[in-house]
């Protein structure tokens, strides 16, 4: 997804394998069926966080637009489709 690439998400995450952070597929699996996942993950992308996937913290992304965050999180939760 272009929004993930232009906002440096792919520097720490890959669709199907762990890099610095978990794969997008692992994130989708963990939050499957969680009705609050979209809002939780949007907050985590915006504000950063640590402890859910290990000791390495996820940095905040205050410069990323709310629309881009919403789009990327929705794409991740949908299983990171290639189209």
PyMOL CGO cylinders between C-alpha atoms (Angstrom):
from pymol import cmd
from pymol.cgo import CYLINDER

trace = [
    CYLINDER, 0.00, 0.00, 0.00, 1.40, 3.34, -1.04, 0.3, 1, 1, 1, 1, 1, 1,
    CYLINDER, 1.40, 3.34, -1.04, 0.40, 5.12, 2.21, 0.3, 1, 1, 1, 1, 1, 1,
    CYLINDER, 0.40, 5.12, 2.21, 2.37, 2.55, 4.26, 0.3, 1, 1, 1, 1, 1, 1,
    CYLINDER, 2.37, 2.55, 4.26, 5.41, 3.03, 2.03, 0.3, 1, 1, 1, 1, 1, 1,
    CYLINDER, 5.41, 3.03, 2.03, 5.34, 6.83, 2.03, 0.3, 1, 1, 1, 1, 1, 1,
    CYLINDER, 5.34, 6.83, 2.03, 4.95, 7.02, 5.81, 0.3, 1, 1, 1, 1, 1, 1,
    CYLINDER, 4.95, 7.02, 5.81, 7.92, 4.72, 6.57, 0.3, 1, 1, 1, 1, 1, 1,
    CYLINDER, 7.92, 4.72, 6.57, 5.78, 1.88, 7.97, 0.3, 1, 1, 1, 1, 1, 1,
    CYLINDER, 5.78, 1.88, 7.97, 7.69, -0.59, 5.81, 0.3, 1, 1, 1, 1, 1, 1,
    CYLINDER, 7.69, -0.59, 5.81, 10.97, 0.36, 7.51, 0.3, 1, 1, 1, 1, 1, 1,
    CYLINDER, 10.97, 0.36, 7.51, 9.91, -1.59, 10.61, 0.3, 1, 1, 1, 1, 1, 1,
    CYLINDER, 9.91, -1.59, 10.61, 7.09, -3.84, 9.34, 0.3, 1, 1, 1, 1, 1, 1,
    CYLINDER, 7.09, -3.84, 9.34, 6.63, -6.28, 6.48, 0.3, 1, 1, 1, 1, 1, 1,
    CYLINDER, 6.63, -6.28, 6.48, 3.40, -7.85, 5.29, 0.3, 1, 1, 1, 1, 1, 1,
    CYLINDER, 3.40, -7.85, 5.29, 4.32, -11.45, 6.10, 0.3, 1, 1, 1, 1, 1, 1,
    CYLINDER, 4.32, -11.45, 6.10, 7.45, -11.50, 8.26, 0.3, 1, 1, 1, 1, 1, 1,
    CYLINDER, 7.45, -11.50, 8.26, 8.78, -9.87, 11.40, 0.3, 1, 1, 1, 1, 1, 1,
    CYLINDER, 8.78, -9.87, 11.40, 11.29, -7.08, 10.93, 0.3, 1, 1, 1, 1, 1, 1,
    CYLINDER, 11.29, -7.08, 10.93, 11.81, -4.65, 13.81, 0.3, 1, 1, 1, 1, 1, 1,
    CYLINDER, 11.81, -4.65, 13.81, 8.09, -4.86, 14.54, 0.3, 1, 1, 1, 1, 1, 1,
    CYLINDER, 8.09, -4.86, 14.54, 5.54, -7.61, 13.92, 0.3, 1, 1, 1, 1, 1, 1,
    CYLINDER, 5.54, -7.61, 13.92, 4.30, -8.47, 10.45, 0.3, 1, 1, 1, 1, 1, 1,
    CYLINDER, 4.30, -8.47, 10.45, 1.07, -6.90, 9.30, 0.3, 1, 1, 1, 1, 1, 1,
    CYLINDER, 1.07, -6.90, 9.30, -0.42, -10.41, 9.01, 0.3, 1, 1, 1, 1, 1, 1,
    CYLINDER, -0.42, -10.41, 9.01, 0.43, -11.11, 12.69, 0.3, 1, 1, 1, 1, 1, 1,
    CYLINDER, 0.43, -11.11, 12.69, -1.17, -7.82, 13.73, 0.3, 1, 1, 1, 1, 1, 1,
    CYLINDER, -1.17, -7.82, 13.73, -4.35, -8.67, 11.79, 0.3, 1, 1, 1, 1, 1, 1,
    CYLINDER, -4.35, -8.67, 11.79, -4.47, -12.12, 13.39, 0.3, 1, 1, 1, 1, 1, 1,
    CYLINDER, -4.47, -12.12, 13.39, -4.02, -10.76, 16.92, 0.3, 1, 1, 1, 1, 1, 1,
    CYLINDER, -4.02, -10.76, 16.92, -6.83, -8.22, 16.53, 0.3, 1, 1, 1, 1, 1, 1,
    CYLINDER, -6.83, -8.22, 16.53, -9.24, -10.35, 14.46, 0.3, 1, 1, 1, 1, 1, 1,
    CYLINDER, -9.24, -10.35, 14.46, -12.75, -10.01, 15.84, 0.3, 1, 1, 1, 1, 1, 1,
    CYLINDER, -12.75, -10.01, 15.84, -11.83, -7.05, 18.09, 0.3, 1, 1, 1, 1, 1, 1,
    CYLINDER, -11.83, -7.05, 18.09, -14.38, -4.35, 17.31, 0.3, 1, 1, 1, 1, 1, 1,
    CYLINDER, -14.38, -4.35, 17.31, -12.20, -1.72, 19.00, 0.3, 1, 1, 1, 1, 1, 1,
    CYLINDER, -12.20, -1.72, 19.00, -9.03, -2.66, 17.09, 0.3, 1, 1, 1, 1, 1, 1,
    CYLINDER, -9.03, -2.66, 17.09, -9.25, 0.11, 14.49, 0.3, 1, 1, 1, 1, 1, 1,
    CYLINDER, -9.25, 0.11, 14.49, -9.41, 2.85, 17.14, 0.3, 1, 1, 1, 1, 1, 1,
    CYLINDER, -9.41, 2.85, 17.14, -6.77, 1.20, 19.37, 0.3, 1, 1, 1, 1, 1, 1,
    CYLINDER, -6.77, 1.20, 19.37, -4.30, 0.81, 16.55, 0.3, 1, 1, 1, 1, 1, 1,
    CYLINDER, -4.30, 0.81, 16.55, -4.90, 4.29, 15.16, 0.3, 1, 1, 1, 1, 1, 1,
    CYLINDER, -4.90, 4.29, 15.16, -4.02, 5.67, 18.61, 0.3, 1, 1, 1, 1, 1, 1,
    CYLINDER, -4.02, 5.67, 18.61, -0.91, 3.46, 18.78, 0.3, 1, 1, 1, 1, 1, 1,
    CYLINDER, -0.91, 3.46, 18.78, 0.31, 4.63, 15.37, 0.3, 1, 1, 1, 1, 1, 1,
    CYLINDER, 0.31, 4.63, 15.37, -0.26, 8.29, 16.29, 0.3, 1, 1, 1, 1, 1, 1,
    CYLINDER, -0.26, 8.29, 16.29, 1.09, 8.15, 19.88, 0.3, 1, 1, 1, 1, 1, 1,
    CYLINDER, 1.09, 8.15, 19.88, 3.55, 5.23, 19.77, 0.3, 1, 1, 1, 1, 1, 1,
    CYLINDER, 3.55, 5.23, 19.77, 3.73, 2.50, 22.37, 0.3, 1, 1, 1, 1, 1, 1,
    CYLINDER, 3.73, 2.50, 22.37, 5.61, -0.46, 23.77, 0.3, 1, 1, 1, 1, 1, 1,
    CYLINDER, 5.61, -0.46, 23.77, 5.18, -3.79, 25.46, 0.3, 1, 1, 1, 1, 1, 1,
    CYLINDER, 5.18, -3.79, 25.46, 2.54, -5.44, 23.27, 0.3, 1, 1, 1, 1, 1, 1,
    CYLINDER, 2.54, -5.44, 23.27, 4.97, -7.13, 20.87, 0.3, 1, 1, 1, 1, 1, 1,
    CYLINDER, 4.97, -7.13, 20.87, 8.16, -7.06, 22.93, 0.3, 1, 1, 1, 1, 1, 1,
    CYLINDER, 8.16, -7.06, 22.93, 10.62, -4.57, 24.31, 0.3, 1, 1, 1, 1, 1, 1,
    CYLINDER, 10.62, -4.57, 24.31, 11.24, -2.49, 21.19, 0.3, 1, 1, 1, 1, 1, 1,
    CYLINDER, 11.24, -2.49, 21.19, 8.94, 0.56, 21.27, 0.3, 1, 1, 1, 1, 1, 1,
    CYLINDER, 8.94, 0.56, 21.27, 6.97, 1.80, 18.30, 0.3, 1, 1, 1, 1, 1, 1,
    CYLINDER, 6.97, 1.80, 18.30, 7.69, 5.49, 17.76, 0.3, 1, 1, 1, 1, 1, 1,
    CYLINDER, 7.69, 5.49, 17.76, 4.89, 8.01, 17.52, 0.3, 1, 1, 1, 1, 1, 1,
    CYLINDER, 4.89, 8.01, 17.52, 3.91, 9.39, 14.12, 0.3, 1, 1, 1, 1, 1, 1,
    CYLINDER, 3.91, 9.39, 14.12, 2.51, 12.84, 14.92, 0.3, 1, 1, 1, 1, 1, 1,
    CYLINDER, 2.51, 12.84, 14.92, 3.11, 14.11, 11.38, 0.3, 1, 1, 1, 1, 1, 1,
    CYLINDER, 3.11, 14.11, 11.38, 1.03, 11.38, 9.76, 0.3, 1, 1, 1, 1, 1, 1,
    CYLINDER, 1.03, 11.38, 9.76, -2.45, 12.58, 8.85, 0.3, 1, 1, 1, 1, 1, 1,
    CYLINDER, -2.45, 12.58, 8.85, -5.50, 11.07, 10.55, 0.3, 1, 1, 1, 1, 1, 1,
    CYLINDER, -5.50, 11.07, 10.55, -6.75, 9.94, 7.13, 0.3, 1, 1, 1, 1, 1, 1,
    CYLINDER, -6.75, 9.94, 7.13, -3.47, 8.14, 6.36, 0.3, 1, 1, 1, 1, 1, 1,
    CYLINDER, -3.47, 8.14, 6.36, -3.45, 6.47, 9.78, 0.3, 1, 1, 1, 1, 1, 1,
    CYLINDER, -3.45, 6.47, 9.78, -7.05, 5.33, 9.33, 0.3, 1, 1, 1, 1, 1, 1,
    CYLINDER, -7.05, 5.33, 9.33, -6.28, 3.99, 5.86, 0.3, 1, 1, 1, 1, 1, 1,
    CYLINDER, -6.28, 3.99, 5.86, -3.14, 2.07, 6.88, 0.3, 1, 1, 1, 1, 1, 1,
    CYLINDER, -3.14, 2.07, 6.88, -4.74, 0.55, 9.98, 0.3, 1, 1, 1, 1, 1, 1,
    CYLINDER, -4.74, 0.55, 9.98, -7.78, -0.55, 7.98, 0.3, 1, 1, 1, 1, 1, 1,
    CYLINDER, -7.78, -0.55, 7.98, -5.52, -2.12, 5.37, 0.3, 1, 1, 1, 1, 1, 1,
    CYLINDER, -5.52, -2.12, 5.37, -3.49, -3.97, 8.02, 0.3, 1, 1, 1, 1, 1, 1,
    CYLINDER, -3.49, -3.97, 8.02, -6.63, -5.25, 9.77, 0.3, 1, 1, 1, 1, 1, 1,
    CYLINDER, -6.63, -5.25, 9.77, -8.00, -6.42, 6.40, 0.3, 1, 1, 1, 1, 1, 1,
    CYLINDER, -8.00, -6.42, 6.40, -4.96, -8.69, 6.07, 0.3, 1, 1, 1, 1, 1, 1,
    CYLINDER, -4.96, -8.69, 6.07, -2.78, -6.35, 4.00, 0.3, 1, 1, 1, 1, 1, 1,
    CYLINDER, -2.78, -6.35, 4.00, -4.26, -7.26, 0.61, 0.3, 1, 1, 1, 1, 1, 1,
    CYLINDER, -4.26, -7.26, 0.61, -2.00, -6.65, -2.36, 0.3, 1, 1, 1, 1, 1, 1,
    CYLINDER, -2.00, -6.65, -2.36, -4.83, -4.97, -4.30, 0.3, 1, 1, 1, 1, 1, 1,
]
cmd.load_cgo(trace, "trace")
